[in-house]
Amino acid sequence: MLKVYLLRHGETTYNADGNRYCGRTDAELTTKGLRQAKFVFEQLRDTKIDEVFSSPLFRAKRTAEIASGERKVITDERLIEIDFGKWEGKTKEEFIAEDAPLWDNWTNAPENFKAGGTGESGTEIIARLNSFYDDLISKYNGKTIMVVGHNGINRLFMAHKLGMPLKNYRQLVQENSAITLIEFDEVGTMTLKLLNSKI
């Protein structure tokens, strides 16, 4: 059994500014975001974490460092946030006003359409995340791992592993630096133990 504490990074300047779609933009953590990461550390202080993985983007890596008590963080490109294409840096209200059908396509069938028209499809995102987690399962069976990623990729992956249509991924909530706990058995079946939790 592999146990994974799956976090979203702390609040960023983009989150605080009308929840702009950050995507691959390397936004900074706010003071609140730094506090959120520290709170995760306090909650997990007595939990043995064997390895810490993170997206290479600063907001995730810094959250991982703080939340793990300044442990060494292994960054992995497969954990980077969705490439949101034309939506990067804009609020949902702004980009829907510019091209509503583009948003409709993504919300109805993200597996078939690229986010923001020029970004990634849900199928491409799931492929890279499956690759990452398959590697974890094969290398860290019996271990406890911290993974710090992003709102989009974390929810898409969980929706996929739970057998939900990808279009329903927004029905899973993962707030900044809240704790989600998932477990994988030897064949990769995922069990959701905690979602968006304070423990």
Buried (B, 14 or more C-beta within 10 A) or exposed (E): EBBBBBBBBBBBBBBBEEEBBBBBBEBEBBEBBBBBBBBBBEBBEEEEBEBBBBBBBBBBBBBBBBBBEEBEBBBBEBBBBBBBBBBBBBBEEEBBEEBEEBBEBBBEBBBEBBBBBEBBBBBBBBEBBBEBBEEBBEEBEEBBBBBBBBBBBBBBBBBBBBEBBBBEBEEBEBBBBBBBBBBBEEEBEBEBEBBEEEE
